[in-house]
Amino acid sequence: MPLSPGRIHPDSSPADSPAARSVSGPWADGSANSGIRLAETRSTALFQLATELPAAVLARTLGIDITVAVAVAVAVKRQRAAAGDWGAYAAEASHRNGS
């Protein structure tokens, strides 16, 4: 049986995915008071995983739609390309100004 987007196992639903589980324990209420921004933390973790995993693996592991995983992977590639261009520019500028 083929898996549909958002499903990890044929017998599970998207609500069973790790991404859909609610937070419990000490983080359930008061994470805002602790100074931890959960949305930013999740985004950072997602982008880090996207640098290490192919989009298909990311989608199946986190239970997210493949189109979301591909979009994140494309965004990561763009960020890397921009960082590379900026690094080259900064090196050139420092050589121009410093030597």
Rosetta silent file (secondary structure, phi, psi, omega in degrees, C-alpha in Angstrom):
SEQUENCE: MPLSPGRIHPDSSPADSPAARSVSGPWADGSANSGIRLAETRSTALFQLATELPAAVLARTLGIDITVAVAVAVAVKRQRAAAGDWGAYAAEASHRNGS
SCORE:     score description
SCORE:     0.000 S_00000001
   1 L     0.000  123.175 -179.876    0.000    0.000    0.000 S_00000001
   2 L   -70.640  149.537  179.119    1.592    3.339   -1.003 S_00000001
   3 L   -86.638  139.394  175.105    1.941    5.991    1.656 S_00000001
   4 L   -90.630  161.299  179.811    0.118    9.253    1.241 S_00000001
   5 L   -54.994  137.684  178.509    1.762   12.565    2.138 S_00000001
   6 L    88.021   -2.661  179.850    1.965   13.057    5.860 S_00000001
   7 L  -108.310  135.858  178.916    1.780    9.367    6.716 S_00000001
   8 L   -92.177  -36.367 -177.172    4.649    7.460    8.215 S_00000001
   9 L  -133.763  144.886 -177.583    2.999    4.052    8.217 S_00000001
  10 L   -55.892  -28.077 -178.317    0.052    2.799    6.103 S_00000001
  11 L   -91.222    2.362 -178.325   -2.017    2.214    9.251 S_00000001
  12 L  -102.577  165.085  175.400   -1.359    5.663   10.716 S_00000001
  13 L  -112.868  164.587  177.543   -3.041    8.977   10.088 S_00000001
  14 H   -56.218  -28.042  178.970   -1.364   12.393    9.738 S_00000001
  15 H   -69.380  -18.603  179.047   -2.493   13.090   13.303 S_00000001
  16 H   -85.208   -7.096 -174.961   -0.280   10.190   14.460 S_00000001
  17 L   -70.059  154.986  178.244    2.854   11.757   12.992 S_00000001
  18 H   -58.826  -33.293 -178.481    5.587   13.111   15.262 S_00000001
  19 H   -67.710  -24.472 -175.951    5.000   16.600   13.853 S_00000001
  20 H   -94.099   -7.656 -178.288    1.362   16.530   14.998 S_00000001
  21 L   -68.705  141.223  179.519    1.968   15.392   18.565 S_00000001
  22 L   -81.950  157.568  179.671    1.201   17.938   21.207 S_00000001
  23 L   -81.589  136.059  177.438    3.766   19.108   23.675 S_00000001
  24 L  -131.527  174.152  179.068    3.392   17.747   27.177 S_00000001
  25 H    81.987 -149.355 -174.258    5.242   17.979   30.422 S_00000001
  26 H   -65.673  -15.929 -178.400    7.095   21.092   31.528 S_00000001
  27 H   -92.261   -6.015 -173.304    6.849   22.635   28.028 S_00000001
  28 L   -62.411  -39.074 -179.665    3.063   22.323   27.781 S_00000001
  29 L  -138.826  128.013  179.368    2.308   25.713   29.269 S_00000001
  30 L   107.461    2.318  176.850    4.891   28.292   30.162 S_00000001
  31 L   -64.651  -29.438  177.158    7.439   27.797   27.412 S_00000001
  32 L   -67.122  -34.593  179.056    6.826   31.451   26.572 S_00000001
  33 L   -72.878  -21.771 -178.158    7.713   32.331   30.153 S_00000001
  34 L   -82.501   -8.740 -179.606   10.953   30.360   29.931 S_00000001
  35 L    88.121    0.570  179.062   12.238   32.551   27.100 S_00000001
  36 L   -92.326  126.195  179.172   12.318   29.668   24.613 S_00000001
  37 L   -96.524  102.314 -173.394   10.568   30.413   21.347 S_00000001
  38 H   -63.035  -39.749 -178.877    9.264   27.025   20.232 S_00000001
  39 H   -63.152  -43.674  178.859    8.324   28.081   16.686 S_00000001
  40 H   -66.730  -38.326  179.309   11.815   29.461   16.038 S_00000001
  41 H   -65.068  -42.940  177.787   13.411   26.416   17.625 S_00000001
  42 H   -63.859  -41.197  179.107   11.344   24.069   15.447 S_00000001
  43 H   -63.359  -42.927  178.613   12.226   26.057   12.319 S_00000001
  44 H   -61.469  -44.568  179.216   15.913   25.949   13.171 S_00000001
  45 H   -63.619  -40.752  179.391   15.746   22.203   13.734 S_00000001
  46 H   -62.794  -44.934  179.597   13.857   21.706   10.464 S_00000001
  47 H   -66.108  -36.666  177.432   16.434   23.699    8.490 S_00000001
  48 H   -65.543  -44.422  177.698   19.288   21.818   10.141 S_00000001
  49 H   -62.855  -36.163  179.973   17.717   18.477    9.300 S_00000001
  50 H   -65.819  -25.071  176.449   17.154   19.669    5.724 S_00000001
  51 H   -76.333  -20.898 -173.619   20.903   20.227    5.370 S_00000001
  52 H  -106.496  -19.212 -174.330   21.561   16.636    6.425 S_00000001
  53 L  -125.005  147.954  171.468   18.699   14.617    4.902 S_00000001
  54 L   -65.390  155.228 -176.896   17.135   14.300    1.449 S_00000001
  55 H   -57.418  -40.166 -179.059   13.657   15.832    1.182 S_00000001
  56 H   -63.249  -41.100  179.286   11.949   12.431    0.887 S_00000001
  57 H   -69.203  -40.815  178.572   13.571   11.174    4.094 S_00000001
  58 H   -60.028  -45.792 -179.275   12.802   14.439    5.874 S_00000001
  59 H   -62.315  -46.588 -178.492    9.132   14.226    4.870 S_00000001
  60 H   -69.259  -37.778 -178.008    8.728   10.610    5.971 S_00000001
  61 H   -67.911  -43.810 -176.546   10.660   11.074    9.209 S_00000001
  62 H   -91.723   -9.492 -179.604    8.784   14.169   10.359 S_00000001
  63 L    74.425   28.474  178.231    5.439   13.257    8.855 S_00000001
  64 L  -103.448  161.723  179.426    5.294   16.410    6.733 S_00000001
  65 L   -66.366  145.255 -177.809    4.154   16.700    3.146 S_00000001
  66 H   -61.461  -33.594  179.866    6.856   16.116    0.533 S_00000001
  67 H   -66.076  -34.038  176.255    6.170   19.526   -1.047 S_00000001
  68 H   -68.267  -44.089  179.840    6.980   21.213    2.271 S_00000001
  69 H   -62.682  -40.059  178.204   10.175   19.189    2.620 S_00000001
  70 H   -66.307  -42.304  179.005   11.216   20.102   -0.934 S_00000001
  71 H   -61.372  -40.196  178.169   10.469   23.786   -0.301 S_00000001
  72 H   -66.417  -42.674  178.714   12.619   23.717    2.837 S_00000001
  73 H   -61.659  -40.478  178.049   15.435   21.962    0.966 S_00000001
  74 H   -65.194  -42.150  178.865   15.303   24.602   -1.790 S_00000001
  75 H   -62.160  -40.533  178.881   15.379   27.388    0.808 S_00000001
  76 H   -64.066  -42.350  179.133   18.419   25.809    2.478 S_00000001
  77 H   -63.612  -39.502  178.023   20.212   25.558   -0.879 S_00000001
  78 H   -65.192  -41.327  178.814   19.454   29.222   -1.601 S_00000001
  79 H   -63.111  -41.869  178.792   20.755   30.251    1.813 S_00000001
  80 H   -63.719  -42.368 -179.999   23.958   28.287    1.251 S_00000001
  81 H   -64.129  -42.507  179.500   24.426   29.833   -2.189 S_00000001
  82 H   -65.937  -39.020  179.186   23.863   33.321   -0.819 S_00000001
  83 H   -65.855  -38.602  178.215   26.273   32.696    2.049 S_00000001
  84 H   -64.756  -43.624  178.388   28.898   31.468   -0.389 S_00000001
  85 H   -63.939  -41.177 -179.982   28.509   34.540   -2.579 S_00000001
  86 H   -65.293  -40.112  178.634   28.660   36.833    0.442 S_00000001
  87 H   -62.197  -42.765  178.159   31.813   35.121    1.686 S_00000001
  88 H   -64.320  -41.006  178.424   33.515   35.598   -1.669 S_00000001
  89 H   -63.561  -44.823 -179.093   32.449   39.237   -1.736 S_00000001
  90 H   -63.462  -40.299  178.468   33.711   39.861    1.808 S_00000001
  91 H   -64.329  -43.561  178.834   37.063   38.245    1.015 S_00000001
  92 H   -63.531  -42.812 -179.971   37.444   40.348   -2.110 S_00000001
  93 H   -64.310  -39.191  179.748   36.465   43.532   -0.280 S_00000001
  94 H   -68.240  -35.193  176.730   38.948   42.871    2.524 S_00000001
  95 H   -68.993  -38.011  177.698   41.759   42.329    0.033 S_00000001
  96 H   -63.764  -45.167 -176.023   40.825   45.540   -1.760 S_00000001
  97 H   -84.073  -29.737 -174.319   40.747   47.577    1.414 S_00000001
  98 H   -94.012  -28.345 -176.910   43.479   45.869    3.391 S_00000001
  99 L  -134.491    0.000    0.000   46.253   45.186    0.917 S_00000001
